[in-house]
Amino acid sequence: MTIFDVLSMIGGLSLFMFGMNIMGEALEKKAGGKLKHFLEALSSNKFRGFLLGMAVTAVIQSSSATTVMVVGFVNSGVMSLKQAINIIMGANVGTTVTAWILSLTGIEGDGLFMQLLKPTSFTPILALIGTALHMFSKKQGKKDIGTILLGFAVLMFGMDTMSSAVKPLAELDGFRNILTMFSNPILGVVAGAVITGVIQSSSASVGILQAFAATGQVSMGAAIPIIMGQNIGTTVTALISSAGTTKNARRTAMVHFYFNLVGTAVVLCVFYGLNTIFQFPLMAMQASEFTIAVAHTAFNIICTALLLPFSGLLEKLAYMTVKGEDDEETHVEEIDERLLVTPSIALEQCRLRVCDMALLCQAAMEKSMDLLWKYDENKAKEVRIIEKRADKYEDMLGNYMVQLAARSMTEEESNESIKLLHMIGDLERISDHATNIVEVAEEMLEKKIVFSGAALKELESLCKAVHHIVGLTVESCMSSDAELALDIEPLEEVIDAIRDKTRMRHMQRVHDGACTIELGFVYSDLLVNLERVADHCSNIGGCIIEMETIGSGLHKHLRGLRDKSNQAFVKKYEAYAEEYKLAEM
């Protein structure tokens, strides 16, 4: 083997891993819209969780990426440890798809059909199509397909280059001696674990093994223990990613480790115990790309079949390893940065957290308005706590979405990210206004301020309308209902009208001496804060409409419905005006 063969092997390996990386990232991006529903499909049902893990891993071509994603879900409090275990088991089976794809490089035969199946025959065509789509297509979806095809072509070209470069190793006695050494199951498992742990990809390490199998010097007796060890080595990625996470997230990574360790130990002992008795002819067979793919899949299916019924024991083992509970100060609403590797799911988590923030701000407004009628020190304290939490939400989500913006997203996802950023700003301002209303209530208590009956009646009507608009806003946010969000704007206009009429009437009372100037200032502060809350609700409603109608024919239609000259808008405005007795003011 010459220095040029070594350089070719390094180049082939580099292209192989690069192709696998860009193809995996492009697949994640292309599948992003479907992966958004990943969480909705979660279930504590073992078989369903297993299928989910297998399907997602088969799509994104990486069990490590799936496991890191799951660790992030558990760390964010979105998924339970019990759910995570089943998905991790499915991921171990799903990752074997890559080995089957790579086994195409070992196809032999002179027939036309067999020639067409060889990657050297069709990858140049895929590369040409991928290049054309990537360079000349204006649509992001087609560009993503082009990147997938290019990644696949580079991966297969790298695999073929690497296989060709290592073929001269067949002539070296030292190489054959090393492979013979790996026939020792313990050494083989250790070698597979170390190599996979270093490159942090079981798919890549299986591909390397398949390339060496092309030399004709790798026996199944040497390949099988290496394959077993690869399953242990792939857990390194999840273990590293769990550093600094919650205890349940670390337990998730430990479950992944224990599942592969225990599975390998059990299968190793049983298989080699039986081999001692029956002397399997399989062990002396020459390994090929195809037989390695078969062994990889068989091993993972057997491990899963053995351990899936005992997932509860794996959970207990993880609890024994990572003891104790998370501190009460740990805020589960934080989104794990590990989810950034899958922007569509990270964005969905942002949206869920915005909904959590909206519920908090709704609670703050309801409590603050209650204080105007009956002051309660505990409620006032709760509003201030909520305001601080809302600030934290704004900082956390803002920083997270800035990081997310640097990732590759579709145009629709990018627009949604921008709208969510606007929404968290408006929600935080609502919590600020709730705190301002608390301060007004405290001033009224301290100075023993009592409004006249007419002023209280007008204030009650305004508070009811604000309560209504905040509820509408939160409900449309939670349900992502653009039609419901259309009701916000006419109600906001009614609130503006109530504010204007209430202010004029109160000024008249001050002028007539029925109310003091000091009372007028306090009353005016209340009106301003309540009306500003309605303004922010209107902004949020607009964002919801924009997010839910982007790319659909409804977009222009729904925007028209927000036009104040529109009959539907006018009808809704009049209904709200009647409900809140605007005509009587």
Secondary structure by P-SEA (a helix, b strand, c coil): ccaaaaaaaaaaaaaaaaaaaaaaaaaaaaaccccccccccccccaaaaaaaaaaaaaaaccaaaaaaaaaaaaaaccccaaaaaaaaaaaaaaaaaaaaaacccccccccaaaaaacccccaaaaaaaaaaaacccccaaaaaaaaaaaaaaaaaaaaaaaaaaaccccccaaaaaaaaaacaaaaaaaaaaaaaaaaccaaaaaaaaaaaaccccccaaaaaaaaaaaaaaaaaaaaaaaccccaaaaaaaaaaaaaaaaaaaaaaaaaaaaaaacccccccccccaaaaaaaaaaaaaaaaaacccaaaaaaaaaaaacccccccccccccccccccccaaaaaaaaaaaaaaaaaaaaaaaaaaaaaaacccaaaaaaaaaaaaaaaaaaaaaaaaaaaaaaccccaaaaaaaaaaaaaaaaaaaaaaaaaaaaaaaaaaaaacccccaaaaaaaaaaaaaaaaaaaaaaaaaaaccaaaaaaaaaaaaaaaaaaaaaaaaaaaaaaaccccaaaaaaaaaaaaaaaaaaaaaaaaaaaaaaaacccccaaaaaaaaaccccaaaaaaaaaaaaaaccccc
